[in-house]
Amino acid sequence: HTDTGRRRCRTMAIARQVLCLSAFLSLPLAGAEPIRYSVAEEAESGSLVGKLAEDAGLTPAQLSARRARLVSEDGRQHFRLDGGSGRLVVSGRLDREELCGQAATCMLPFELLLANPLQFFRVEVTLVDINDHSPVFPEEIVSFKILETSGSGSRFPLEVAQDLDIGSNAVQAYRISPENDYFSVSYGSRGNGDQYVELLLDKPLDREEQAEMSFSVIAEDGGSPPRSGTIEVSVFILDVNDNAPIFTQERFVGKVLENIPEGSVVLTVLATDQDAGVNGDISYQLSQTLGQSDSAFLIDPITGEIKLTKPLDFEAAETHELSVRATDGGGLSAICKVLVEVVDVNDNAPELVVSSFSSPLPENTAPGTVVALFSVRDRDSGANGQISCSLEDQLFFSLRPAYKNYYELVTVSALDREETARHILSVTAADAGSPPLTSTQTFTVDISDVNDNAPVFNQTSYTMYVRENNVPRVFVGAVSAADADVGLNAKVTYSLSPVQAAERPWCSCISVNSENGHVFVLRPLDYERLRQTEVTVSASDAGSPPLRANVTVRLVVLDENDNAPLVLYPGQDSSPASGELVPVSAEAGYLITKVVAVDADSGQNSWLSYHLLRATEPGLFTVGVQSGEVRLRRPVTDRDSVKQKLVVLVRDNGKPPLSATAALSALLLKDFSDVRLPHSSPAATEDQGDSLTTYLIVSLVFVSLLFLVSSAAFVARKVCKRKELEAGHVLYGADNLQSGLADAAAAGTLPRAYCYEISLTTGSGNSEFKFLRPILPGLPPQHCATGQEPDEGQDFPCVPVSTEDMAPDNAGTLSAGQFNAL
């Protein structure tokens, strides 16, 4: 009786469970929008996921009263419901890589089940990836045997580092540590999407110089902080081997059923090597991607056959990506990718039949436009024949049920060809089988262009430079504008945009090429007249109506050294060189005059420097390089000539430099107070110079004859000496003052027996230097003739002479022109 009662209770319990399950399965699915949350992987147990009770429209008390519980498809409880607060929290460790592998999106769905009445809510929690895995190379150490004859640019492939993380947390960059002069790392993606990393030989190797080397290749991900993985690379340099293995394909693809037996050959890879002997013997080595350490494949090192070592599971992995390295006997190698696609074993998948499809679409297509009409069908029945369709990209397009099993693909927002020129839409049809079977239809929607973008210059303004004195039609630069449209809408032409007279004057010296935007200067420019100008260049497309944009081009004229210095002082016209009077008592550094010059150029072309080019006594004068001041370098001595001529070179700083000269003269005097030097004509100066030369020649002949006859007799000598004294009266007479001045100038000083007055005015043409006639006492004049210097107070007293004693045409008056001509 007791056993019968127990069986009855057990039967009733089973009946209740079946009834609950039936009620659960009979719940309506329509209108049940899932409750979605997201949580970072590796979140601590008890971390808050979301306020489930509040989002479900329930109170914590209702959850408790209706015996709320969480039900998942796989039976694993990753989350738990806090009955007191109604919050959904993490119940255990969440590892995105363990739960979802390399999937781009990791979602954990489950249901919130309530009783009294029976009700459930769909809940979807997305696991967000964190950077909790470092990049890992399939091998820790790799070695290369490289011929020393390998040229620069040779590439040596490496296995790509794998990172279980996704997105920016995956591998982003590679580098070599420590860096060397021979190798660099090259990485990227090929056209088929495969990643690659290669060592690039930058410098030829020399085995005799270095037989081997080692370094590390570091892979870094984009996490924060970033993680890295390292592979040690050893390079052995060989003498000879000039051909590396070459695979017949860069990528081998094989498809196998998931129920293929173990030991079956999946596919065979083949590489060839043109070398002979050991260098032509190829061996194969297989490496598998990260996360598949327990490989399901092996390769025959001789034949290259890839065989299966354990059963495949389509639900676990739809594809297997392998890397095969072929190495010859000389150490050269090549890598190819092998993609094994596992084919699911199933009866019938849903079929999608396209009835209508429109492409391309104008980018100004209105939202709601029908792009495609298609129908779906499945030859299965029951749950396996119930089909649902989904669209991956729902930003610009969406699916809309039309009639029975027909769907419309329609636009939902404005399209922009410049942002996305082609939309690849994947529509997936899935049945309700267990596991569900799916099929995908791809719609490639091209967007046609509309002229909705004006040309855009690559700069907001342009500044171009041209040197003055340029050749006509010289190229000075180019403007460039781009149009985001295509075809005629993107064809840009350039032109000079006329400006209003009120803005700035029109410049006719600039031209722009309408096709390429090259800017030319049509005629030579002069920096001293035009230093810069501006024009407006317009870029317009060929659309209808055309769109245009303007940009300002500023042309700056650069100075050339085409102007020589111009001497302002002293004047360099046809007048005699400027004369300056210098006292013999002047000390070193005495300022004599200053040369003033200007240069019409600018910048360093106008920087002037002054140099002493020629001088009667070069060591007596110095010229300030920057100031142009002419000063005494040392004190005046008796050996210095009275008349000094100088030529000052004025040179600019251009390349090549241009120069000018300034000629000036200086008279070295002992004492002077007031001298008036009347101007004389150049002809008078020339006549006086000729007369002085004649007197000097006659005197020289006379002295020579005197020397020959002086030895005849003492009496004859007395007579000759008296004649010489008589000649001395003539020499020093008022009518022959210039000859006496010439002798004195030749001796380096003026006769002490003369009194003179000097009157100076700054830069004057009225400055005069007047020699006064000597007053000869009753003393014999031999002292003057023999050059003796008796006491001035006794022999040659100096007395003032009135201006009446000196006529304007008196020969004792030396004009400024005559003085400068000495």
VOGU-3710 file (C-alpha; in Angstrom, 3 decimals, decimal comma):
1> htdtgrrrcr> 0,000/0,000/0,000  2,899/2,344/0,840  4,648/1,581/-2,472  1,419/2,221/-4,313  1,089/5,648/-2,650  4,633/6,572/-3,550  4,116/5,606/-7,141  0,979/7,672/-7,232  2,784/10,757/-5,840  5,635/10,306/-8,297
11> tmaiarqvlc> 3,200/10,034/-11,185  1,435/13,217/-10,119  4,746/15,107/-9,880  5,734/14,007/-13,379  2,337/15,087/-14,639  2,768/18,531/-13,074  6,202/18,956/-14,714  4,826/17,927/-18,092  1,942/20,342/-17,622  4,304/23,185/-16,736
21> lsaflslpla> 6,556/22,415/-19,670  3,570/22,323/-22,016  2,360/25,638/-20,682  5,854/27,079/-21,052  6,121/25,921/-24,650  2,658/27,243/-25,431  3,539/30,767/-24,324  3,228/33,371/-27,128  6,551/34,512/-28,588  5,330/37,601/-30,438
31> gaepirysva> 5,876/40,969/-28,806  8,459/39,667/-26,318  11,317/42,159/-26,728  14,471/40,833/-24,981  15,956/42,658/-22,030  19,553/43,417/-22,924  22,538/44,074/-20,664  26,270/44,206/-21,105  29,001/43,342/-18,634  32,787/43,184/-18,874
41> eeaesgslvg> 34,360/39,776/-18,825  36,241/38,689/-15,705  33,815/40,752/-13,599  33,903/39,750/-9,939  31,212/37,487/-8,567  28,330/39,587/-7,309  28,985/42,419/-9,753  25,819/44,202/-10,824  24,604/43,440/-14,345  21,262/45,234/-14,307
51> klaedagltp> 18,062/45,927/-12,423  16,169/43,011/-13,872  13,023/43,338/-11,733  12,665/47,020/-12,554  13,299/46,460/-16,280  10,751/43,627/-16,316  8,160/45,852/-14,630  8,112/43,814/-11,430  8,892/44,385/-7,785  11,263/42,267/-5,692
61> aqlsarrarl> 8,262/41,051/-3,719  6,592/39,814/-6,903  9,767/37,986/-7,909  9,775/36,165/-4,604  6,043/35,481/-4,617  6,076/34,140/-8,178  9,173/31,970/-7,578  11,303/33,719/-10,161  14,206/31,718/-11,517  16,688/31,920/-14,389
71> vsedgrqhfr> 16,699/29,279/-17,099  19,476/29,041/-19,762  19,637/26,918/-22,872  22,872/25,146/-21,935  21,885/24,769/-18,295  24,867/26,774/-16,996  24,092/29,577/-14,591  26,439/32,488/-15,286  24,194/34,924/-13,413  21,908/34,868/-10,398
81> ldggsgrlvv> 18,928/36,910/-9,316  19,086/38,723/-6,005  15,625/38,102/-4,615  15,802/40,929/-2,102  16,635/43,701/-4,566  15,583/42,217/-7,897  19,046/42,860/-9,354  20,852/40,578/-11,788  24,417/39,901/-10,623  27,351/37,793/-11,792
91> sgrldreelc> 27,402/34,376/-10,209  30,805/33,178/-11,318  33,859/33,833/-13,492  33,024/35,009/-17,012  35,669/34,350/-19,641  34,634/35,672/-23,047  37,290/33,643/-24,845  36,178/30,441/-23,134  32,497/31,055/-23,746  32,548/32,559/-27,237
101> gqaatcmlpf> 36,049/32,028/-28,646  36,983/34,516/-31,360  33,409/35,558/-32,143  32,998/39,267/-32,709  29,984/39,375/-30,368  29,589/37,281/-27,238  26,012/37,071/-26,007  24,680/34,893/-23,172  20,889/34,461/-23,501  18,581/33,079/-20,796
111> elllanplqf> 14,979/33,394/-19,614  13,458/34,810/-16,441  10,693/32,321/-15,595  7,795/33,312/-13,298  4,907/31,246/-11,914  1,342/32,099/-10,931  0,639/32,946/-13,700  3,327/31,324/-15,822  5,368/34,012/-17,588  8,904/34,406/-18,939
121> frvevtlvdi> 11,165/37,232/-20,120  13,998/36,855/-22,625  17,253/38,292/-21,262  20,434/38,766/-23,319  23,728/39,723/-21,678  26,637/40,757/-23,904  30,132/40,089/-22,617  32,502/43,000/-23,358  36,062/42,020/-24,097  38,914/43,294/-21,917
131> ndhspvfpee> 42,606/43,118/-22,625  43,315/40,051/-20,500  45,402/38,112/-22,981  48,815/38,874/-24,354  49,816/38,204/-27,943  51,388/34,781/-28,311  53,547/33,527/-31,131  53,023/29,886/-32,117  56,736/29,351/-31,526  58,971/30,852/-28,890
141> ivsfkilets> 62,114/30,569/-30,968  62,540/30,604/-34,715  65,723/30,438/-36,680  66,553/31,474/-40,218  69,418/30,400/-42,385  69,970/33,222/-44,793  72,349/33,389/-47,695  74,864/36,145/-47,575  73,978/36,834/-51,213  70,452/37,850/-50,202
151> gsgsrfplev> 69,823/41,333/-51,455  68,252/44,262/-49,682  64,473/43,965/-49,644  64,471/40,180/-49,107  61,566/39,049/-46,944  61,503/36,250/-44,390  58,029/35,304/-43,149  57,185/34,800/-39,493  54,199/33,198/-37,887  51,582/35,795/-37,036
161> aqdldigsna> 51,160/36,366/-33,308  47,720/35,394/-32,015  45,699/37,203/-29,369  42,535/35,706/-27,907  41,184/39,221/-27,441  39,332/40,968/-30,249  39,056/44,445/-31,710  41,597/46,960/-30,499  42,774/44,508/-27,848  44,107/42,235/-30,583
171> vqayrispen> 47,590/42,507/-32,104  48,220/45,963/-33,592  51,946/46,303/-34,249  55,294/44,504/-34,411  58,800/45,745/-33,701  62,359/44,459/-33,407  64,325/44,655/-30,180  67,113/45,544/-30,101  67,018/47,379/-33,394  69,783/46,624/-35,869
181> dyfsvsygsr> 70,964/47,859/-39,240  70,131/44,668/-41,098  66,484/43,831/-40,381  63,183/45,582/-39,951  59,722/44,123/-39,524  56,927/44,450/-42,089  53,347/43,516/-41,293  49,849/44,037/-42,587  46,983/42,312/-44,384  46,879/40,768/-47,846
191> gngdqyvell> 44,087/41,230/-50,283  42,244/38,158/-49,008  42,328/39,436/-45,419  45,124/37,197/-44,161  47,518/38,811/-41,724  51,231/38,528/-42,338  54,453/39,516/-40,627  57,839/39,373/-42,300  61,415/40,236/-41,572  62,678/42,690/-44,190
201> ldkpldreeq> 66,382/42,699/-45,004  67,511/46,317/-45,154  71,240/45,797/-45,614  73,167/42,988/-47,340  74,663/40,424/-45,012  78,310/39,423/-44,877  78,984/36,032/-43,334  82,698/36,807/-43,029  81,859/39,892/-41,012  79,150/38,323/-38,855
211> aemsfsviae> 78,204/34,688/-39,123  75,051/34,808/-36,988  72,843/37,222/-35,083  69,848/37,094/-32,801  67,119/39,501/-31,795  63,503/39,521/-30,673  60,325/40,362/-32,545  57,739/41,863/-30,205  54,017/41,880/-30,981  51,964/44,516/-29,158
221> dggspprsgt> 48,192/44,747/-28,866  46,162/47,922/-28,656  44,928/47,513/-25,092  45,452/49,972/-22,273  47,935/49,184/-20,954  49,193/47,277/-23,988  50,334/43,670/-23,734  53,048/42,106/-25,785  54,440/38,786/-26,870  57,954/37,928/-27,980
231> ievsvfildv> 59,559/35,491/-30,337  63,299/34,985/-30,385  64,804/35,069/-33,870  68,163/33,516/-34,644  69,723/34,226/-38,018  72,450/31,999/-39,411  74,160/33,385/-42,498  75,042/30,864/-45,180  77,358/31,196/-48,069  75,169/29,878/-50,919
241> ndnapiftqe> 71,548/29,091/-51,609  69,779/31,246/-54,126  66,249/29,850/-54,317  63,637/29,592/-51,596  60,710/27,188/-51,745  57,630/28,496/-53,532  54,131/27,199/-52,865  51,955/26,572/-55,864  49,249/28,633/-54,106  49,439/31,395/-51,550
251> rfvgkvleni> 46,328/30,036/-49,871  45,039/26,445/-49,863  41,363/25,939/-49,120  39,800/22,593/-48,356  36,262/21,606/-47,411  35,475/18,469/-45,397  32,369/17,049/-43,857  32,235/17,180/-40,117  31,709/13,407/-40,013  34,830/12,598/-42,019
261> pegsvvltvl> 36,716/9,677/-40,382  40,044/10,071/-38,626  43,131/9,590/-40,759  41,487/10,992/-43,887  43,526/13,285/-46,098  42,084/16,800/-46,008  44,295/18,278/-48,735  47,872/18,292/-49,969  50,116/21,352/-50,108  52,902/21,531/-52,640
271> atdqdagvng> 55,997/23,714/-52,792  58,787/23,649/-55,345  62,436/24,695/-55,167  64,542/25,316/-58,273  67,711/24,363/-56,434  69,153/20,861/-56,712  70,520/18,466/-54,129  70,121/19,273/-50,467  69,092/22,857/-51,220  66,171/21,505/-53,262
281> disyqlsqtl> 64,893/19,029/-50,640  61,768/20,444/-49,038  60,297/19,499/-45,691  56,918/20,657/-44,389  56,016/21,773/-40,908  52,535/22,561/-39,620  51,591/25,169/-37,030  48,081/25,981/-35,892  46,473/29,218/-34,771  46,219/30,220/-31,133
291> gqsdsaflid> 43,383/28,613/-29,204  43,710/25,281/-31,074  46,686/23,855/-29,220  45,166/20,370/-29,413  45,516/20,216/-33,160  43,155/18,062/-35,182  45,580/17,932/-38,099  49,064/16,706/-38,907  51,183/16,995/-42,029  53,492/14,540/-43,710
301> pitgeikltk> 56,889/16,321/-43,764  57,791/14,720/-47,093  54,569/14,602/-49,137  52,770/17,639/-47,659  49,541/15,676/-47,025  47,400/17,127/-44,236  45,483/14,428/-42,376  42,793/14,451/-39,729  43,746/13,192/-36,263  40,391/13,518/-34,454
311> pldfeaaeth> 36,733/14,179/-35,312  35,673/17,654/-36,330  32,788/19,576/-34,779  31,045/22,122/-37,013  29,359/23,772/-34,034  32,712/24,188/-32,260  34,611/25,568/-35,252  33,386/26,129/-38,773  36,870/26,768/-40,121  40,408/25,847/-39,158
321> elsvratdgg> 43,252/28,115/-40,231  46,660/26,483/-40,445  50,114/27,718/-41,378  52,463/25,465/-43,310  56,161/26,262/-43,541  58,211/24,704/-46,338  61,961/24,672/-45,643  64,641/23,582/-48,062  67,996/22,050/-47,168  69,697/25,438/-47,315
331> glsaickvlv> 67,485/26,922/-44,599  65,254/29,061/-46,826  61,567/28,797/-46,113  58,147/29,923/-47,221  54,783/30,028/-45,460  51,334/29,498/-46,867  47,912/29,591/-45,273  45,626/26,572/-45,251  41,946/27,114/-44,566  39,910/24,008/-43,736
341> evvdvndnap> 36,175/24,643/-43,922  33,985/22,183/-42,067  30,732/21,447/-43,888  27,733/20,892/-41,678  25,787/17,696/-42,201  22,165/18,634/-42,545  19,107/17,686/-44,652  17,722/20,933/-45,953  18,664/24,510/-45,322  16,317/27,444/-45,921
351> elvvssfssp> 16,262/28,791/-49,461  16,096/32,483/-50,362  14,790/33,419/-53,842  15,232/36,993/-55,083  12,316/38,303/-57,152  13,508/41,894/-57,664  16,678/43,824/-56,872  17,574/47,445/-57,723  21,196/48,584/-57,829  22,712/51,131/-58,055
361> lpentapgtv> 20,661/53,618/-56,020  21,088/57,413/-56,241  22,461/58,790/-53,015  19,444/61,115/-52,733  17,028/58,165/-52,588  14,223/58,858/-50,137  13,896/56,633/-47,032  11,364/53,848/-47,469  12,424/52,987/-51,025  12,191/49,264/-51,811
371> valfsvrdrd> 15,573/47,886/-52,856  14,847/44,153/-53,112  11,909/41,755/-52,920  12,598/38,105/-52,064  10,881/35,048/-50,709  12,084/32,294/-48,369  11,142/28,633/-48,247  12,252/25,439/-46,565  11,416/21,951/-47,809  11,407/20,721/-44,242
381> sgangqiscs> 8,231/20,704/-42,197  7,218/21,538/-38,658  9,642/23,578/-36,595  12,407/22,936/-39,116  10,272/24,647/-41,775  9,517/27,802/-39,767  11,833/30,488/-41,102  12,887/33,817/-39,631  14,959/36,396/-41,517  17,443/38,887/-40,134
391> ledqlffslr> 19,605/41,639/-41,584  23,084/42,309/-40,202  23,331/45,999/-41,078  20,182/47,853/-39,993  21,636/51,367/-39,998  20,620/52,282/-43,551  18,418/49,310/-44,525  15,870/47,092/-42,853  13,667/44,098/-43,614  9,904/44,524/-43,840
401> payknyyelv> 7,445/41,612/-44,170  5,384/41,995/-47,336  3,036/39,047/-47,922  3,185/35,544/-46,483  6,790/34,447/-46,946  7,849/37,552/-48,908  10,137/40,230/-47,472  11,106/43,700/-48,687  14,559/45,217/-48,256  13,943/48,962/-47,823
411> tvsaldreet> 16,020/52,039/-46,999  15,471/53,601/-43,594  17,813/56,619/-43,665  19,534/58,948/-46,096  22,394/57,488/-48,131  25,750/59,162/-48,710  27,973/57,778/-51,463  30,977/59,725/-50,181  30,691/57,989/-46,822  29,865/54,508/-48,118
421> arhilsvtaa> 29,909/53,864/-51,854  28,824/50,248/-51,570  26,647/48,483/-49,015  27,078/44,748/-48,711  23,956/43,458/-46,985  23,680/39,927/-45,689  20,203/38,532/-45,138  20,186/35,364/-43,066  17,292/32,908/-43,150  17,226/30,448/-40,226
431> dagsppltst> 14,828/27,655/-39,478  13,633/26,658/-36,009  15,291/23,258/-36,034  17,655/22,024/-33,381  20,277/22,887/-34,318  18,800/25,479/-36,691  19,875/25,501/-40,316  20,593/28,824/-41,996  21,271/30,277/-45,396  22,567/33,723/-46,302
441> qtftvdisdv> 21,896/35,963/-49,282  24,218/38,884/-49,955  22,895/42,029/-51,610  25,550/44,385/-52,985  23,933/47,795/-53,254  26,005/50,353/-55,148  25,292/54,024/-54,524  25,402/56,310/-57,566  26,760/59,819/-57,249  24,879/63,120/-57,055
451> ndnapvfnqt> 26,729/66,425/-57,300  26,371/67,387/-53,650  29,987/68,203/-52,839  31,894/71,320/-53,877  35,620/71,093/-54,588  37,794/71,506/-51,499  41,308/72,929/-51,662  43,968/71,074/-49,727  45,033/74,370/-48,132  43,067/77,336/-46,849
461> sytmyvrenn> 45,472/79,638/-48,663  48,625/79,355/-50,713  51,847/81,311/-50,547  54,180/81,002/-53,528  57,571/82,534/-54,116  59,337/83,794/-57,212  62,676/85,518/-57,567  62,745/88,882/-59,262  64,010/89,086/-62,836  62,353/85,729/-63,469
471> vprvfvgavs> 61,946/84,337/-66,955  58,478/84,723/-68,491  55,944/81,939/-67,780  57,959/80,541/-64,902  56,261/77,863/-62,798  55,927/78,965/-59,143  53,612/76,350/-57,605  50,305/74,608/-57,902  46,931/74,679/-56,227  45,031/71,472/-55,753
481> aadadvglna> 41,389/70,848/-54,994  39,606/67,546/-54,568  35,950/66,736/-55,039  34,438/63,904/-53,030  32,061/63,129/-55,899  32,961/60,907/-58,871  32,867/61,170/-62,652  32,091/64,564/-64,110  30,937/65,713/-60,694  34,510/65,306/-59,496
491> kvtyslspvq> 36,313/66,778/-62,515  37,871/70,001/-61,237  38,925/72,942/-63,427  40,821/75,988/-62,208  40,551/79,614/-63,177  41,447/83,053/-61,897  38,454/84,603/-60,213  38,086/88,312/-61,049  37,811/90,546/-58,004  35,981/93,789/-57,560
501> aaerpwcsci> 37,996/96,972/-58,009  37,183/97,918/-54,429  38,910/94,824/-53,100  42,337/94,895/-54,787  43,722/95,655/-58,255  43,693/92,938/-60,884  47,105/91,342/-61,384  47,832/90,421/-65,006  51,183/88,801/-64,272  49,753/85,510/-62,915
511> svnsenghvf> 48,174/82,654/-64,861  46,770/79,298/-63,710  46,502/76,093/-65,735  42,853/75,069/-65,862  43,634/71,342/-65,867  46,289/70,817/-63,196  46,237/74,071/-61,194  49,835/75,015/-62,020  50,486/78,697/-61,358  52,795/80,656/-63,673
521> vlrpldyerl> 54,226/84,163/-63,610  53,884/85,575/-67,119  56,455/88,375/-67,057  59,603/89,335/-65,165  58,999/91,038/-61,829  61,025/93,672/-60,011  61,231/93,312/-56,234  61,883/97,004/-55,833  58,532/97,773/-57,526  56,327/94,822/-56,524
531> rqtevtvsas> 57,014/92,816/-53,398  53,855/90,710/-53,241  50,404/90,382/-54,765  47,321/88,257/-54,239  44,895/86,587/-56,627  41,820/84,434/-56,117  41,806/81,017/-57,774  38,455/79,335/-58,321  37,963/75,571/-58,589  34,694/74,344/-60,108
541> dagspplran> 33,430/70,859/-60,897  31,614/69,710/-64,041  28,343/68,896/-62,309  24,980/70,359/-63,164  24,745/72,883/-61,661  28,494/73,209/-61,055  29,796/73,821/-57,553  32,850/75,940/-56,913  35,286/77,022/-54,214  37,767/79,892/-54,003
551> vtvrlvvlde> 41,204/80,175/-52,446  43,608/83,078/-52,078  47,060/82,712/-53,627  49,694/85,120/-52,364  52,732/85,593/-54,613  55,821/86,808/-52,778  58,666/88,260/-54,853  62,104/87,347/-53,523  64,898/89,856/-53,811  67,884/89,248/-56,079
561> ndnaplvlyp> 71,162/91,084/-55,720  70,718/93,200/-58,841  71,555/96,633/-57,450  75,110/97,726/-56,707  75,776/99,999/-53,704  75,388/103,728/-54,366  77,939/106,019/-52,686  76,222/109,127/-51,312  79,297/110,688/-49,691  81,852/111,563/-50,874
571> gqdsspasge> 80,288/112,467/-54,218  81,541/110,313/-57,083  80,653/112,565/-59,999  83,153/114,131/-62,408  84,510/116,482/-59,731  87,906/115,678/-58,184  88,132/113,254/-55,309  87,064/114,577/-51,932  89,954/116,087/-49,952  90,276/115,917/-46,184
581> lvpvsaeagy> 92,786/117,775/-43,993  94,496/115,797/-41,250  96,772/117,275/-38,579  100,095/115,442/-38,306  99,639/115,431/-34,555  96,473/113,292/-34,790  96,555/110,116/-32,771  95,602/106,614/-33,907  91,828/106,331/-34,269  91,440/109,940/-35,466
591> litkvvavda> 88,255/110,225/-37,582  89,135/111,570/-41,011  85,802/111,153/-42,821  82,958/108,725/-43,277  81,873/106,978/-46,470  78,065/106,835/-46,766  76,416/104,400/-49,209  73,011/102,767/-49,722  71,744/99,678/-51,605  68,310/99,464/-53,245
601> dsgqnswlsy> 68,065/95,728/-52,483  66,753/94,295/-49,217  67,789/91,732/-46,655  71,342/90,521/-46,739  71,634/91,884/-50,291  71,551/95,368/-48,759  74,028/94,696/-45,950  77,043/96,839/-46,837  80,636/96,446/-45,756  83,489/98,896/-46,287
611> hllratepgl> 87,054/97,911/-47,133  90,207/99,864/-47,906  91,011/98,916/-51,485  94,058/101,112/-52,214  95,955/103,830/-50,363  99,186/105,775/-50,687  100,146/104,466/-47,255  97,944/101,363/-46,620  99,206/100,976/-43,074  98,269/104,566/-42,145
621> ftvgvqsgev> 94,498/104,237/-42,517  91,725/101,888/-41,439  88,104/101,713/-42,573  85,238/100,553/-40,338  83,732/97,471/-41,964  80,195/98,291/-40,855  80,302/102,069/-40,297  82,439/103,206/-43,244  84,429/105,535/-40,980  87,963/106,293/-42,224
631> rlrrpvtdrd> 90,344/106,638/-39,288  94,088/106,752/-38,672  95,488/103,322/-37,890  98,684/104,803/-36,380  100,134/108,257/-35,711  101,547/110,248/-38,632  105,331/110,168/-39,075  107,732/112,333/-41,028  108,132/109,589/-43,617  104,467/109,769/-44,576
641> svkqklvvlv> 103,673/111,686/-47,737  101,760/114,907/-47,329  99,237/113,960/-49,968  97,419/110,652/-49,327  94,990/109,073/-51,763  92,530/106,363/-50,714  90,058/104,171/-52,579  87,332/102,611/-50,370  85,465/99,534/-51,657  81,774/99,340/-50,703
651> rdngkpplsa> 80,454/95,792/-51,122  77,019/94,287/-50,411  76,335/90,805/-48,968  74,651/89,311/-52,033  75,702/86,208/-53,908  77,562/87,139/-56,004  78,318/90,436/-54,234  78,159/93,772/-56,048  80,423/96,676/-55,140  81,243/100,321/-55,732
661> taalsalllk> 84,294/102,446/-54,930  84,720/105,840/-53,314  87,877/107,849/-54,013  89,056/110,427/-51,497  92,303/112,168/-50,561  93,818/113,574/-47,380  96,507/116,209/-46,724  98,699/115,780/-43,676  99,416/119,216/-42,099  101,259/120,281/-38,984
671> dfsdvrlphs> 99,473/123,482/-37,962  96,595/125,242/-39,595  94,113/127,827/-38,495  92,528/129,664/-41,429  93,108/128,797/-45,019  90,907/129,661/-47,943  91,502/127,527/-50,978  89,750/128,986/-53,994  88,479/126,496/-56,438  90,494/126,105/-59,618
681> spaatedqgd> 89,555/124,489/-62,808  90,874/121,051/-63,702  92,795/122,651/-66,598  94,708/124,991/-64,248  95,552/122,033/-62,000  96,920/120,123/-64,966  99,035/123,109/-66,098  100,477/123,552/-62,626  101,313/119,854/-62,459  103,183/120,063/-65,778
691> slttylivsl> 105,089/123,167/-64,592  106,102/121,452/-61,400  107,425/118,452/-63,349  109,528/120,745/-65,568  111,042/122,503/-62,565  111,935/119,214/-60,970  113,727/117,958/-64,115  115,719/121,207/-64,519  116,728/121,148/-60,868  117,897/117,547/-61,116
701> vfvsllflvs> 120,113/118,291/-64,172  121,465/121,408/-62,536  122,459/119,635/-59,338  124,187/116,874/-61,326  126,330/119,369/-63,234  127,112/121,155/-60,003  128,422/117,962/-58,481  130,791/117,342/-61,446  132,419/120,803/-61,481  132,606/121,187/-57,687
711> saafvarkvc> 135,764/119,136/-57,576  137,656/121,434/-60,091  138,452/124,187/-57,699  137,396/125,705/-54,432  136,893/129,095/-56,069  134,746/127,577/-58,783  132,760/125,897/-56,034  132,291/129,323/-54,361  130,979/130,700/-57,609  128,712/127,670/-58,156
721> krkeleaghv> 127,411/127,881/-54,615  126,556/131,568/-55,133  124,687/130,612/-58,308  122,912/127,902/-56,425  121,819/130,450/-53,835  120,591/132,708/-56,597  118,657/129,759/-57,995  117,307/129,177/-54,481  115,817/132,706/-54,512  114,000/131,794/-57,650
731> lygadnlqsg> 112,950/128,430/-56,237  111,517/129,949/-53,138  110,192/133,075/-54,699  106,557/133,913/-54,689  106,248/133,114/-58,356  107,564/129,575/-57,881  105,881/128,518/-54,681  104,504/125,373/-56,195  108,040/124,045/-56,871  109,023/124,692/-53,290
741> ladaaaagtl> 105,853/122,951/-52,153  106,661/119,996/-54,366  110,197/119,697/-52,864  108,759/119,948/-49,424  106,121/117,347/-50,259  108,880/115,084/-51,583  110,747/115,454/-48,287  107,597/114,575/-46,350  107,163/117,984/-44,622  106,549/121,649/-45,319
751> praycyeisl> 109,348/124,293/-45,062  109,574/125,639/-41,532  110,496/129,076/-42,870  106,922/129,748/-43,930  104,038/130,965/-41,864  100,659/129,768/-42,997  97,068/129,891/-41,834  94,354/127,366/-42,479  90,602/127,917/-42,308  88,397/124,790/-42,333
761> ttgsgnsefk> 84,678/124,364/-42,712  82,915/121,014/-42,705  82,619/119,675/-46,266  83,020/123,162/-47,599  83,970/124,239/-51,032  85,291/127,502/-49,540  88,049/125,943/-47,430  91,321/127,570/-48,453  94,959/126,757/-47,879  97,149/129,845/-48,463
771> flrpilpglp> 100,952/129,886/-48,432  102,299/133,282/-47,388  105,441/134,749/-48,877  108,527/134,309/-46,722  110,253/137,270/-45,137  113,982/136,944/-45,755  116,206/138,953/-43,406  119,710/140,259/-44,210  121,094/136,863/-43,285  122,551/135,015/-46,223
781> pqhcatgqep> 119,979/132,679/-47,653  122,318/129,693/-47,706  120,538/128,272/-44,673  117,414/127,807/-46,650  119,289/126,435/-49,615  121,305/123,954/-47,570  118,359/122,873/-45,533  119,767/124,090/-42,153  117,360/124,970/-39,441  118,520/128,049/-37,513
791> degqdfpcvp> 116,529/129,486/-34,721  113,207/130,631/-36,069  113,210/133,790/-34,036  116,499/134,927/-35,543  116,682/133,552/-39,092  113,052/133,247/-40,369  110,739/135,219/-38,178  107,131/134,581/-39,035  105,121/137,782/-39,463  101,496/138,154/-40,398
801> vstedmapdn> 100,792/139,172/-43,916  97,673/141,084/-44,821  95,308/139,881/-47,464  96,244/142,832/-49,625  99,758/141,391/-50,040  98,301/138,236/-51,547  96,393/138,771/-54,739  93,727/136,221/-55,678  95,853/135,142/-58,599  99,022/135,045/-56,578
811> agtlsagqfn> 101,086/131,960/-57,320  101,540/131,407/-53,563  97,846/130,535/-53,192  97,054/126,820/-53,679  93,459/126,057/-54,625  91,534/123,086/-53,226  91,550/121,483/-56,662  95,327/121,910/-56,950  95,780/120,535/-53,465  93,649/117,444/-54,247
821> al> 95,676/116,880/-57,436  98,955/116,499/-55,541
//
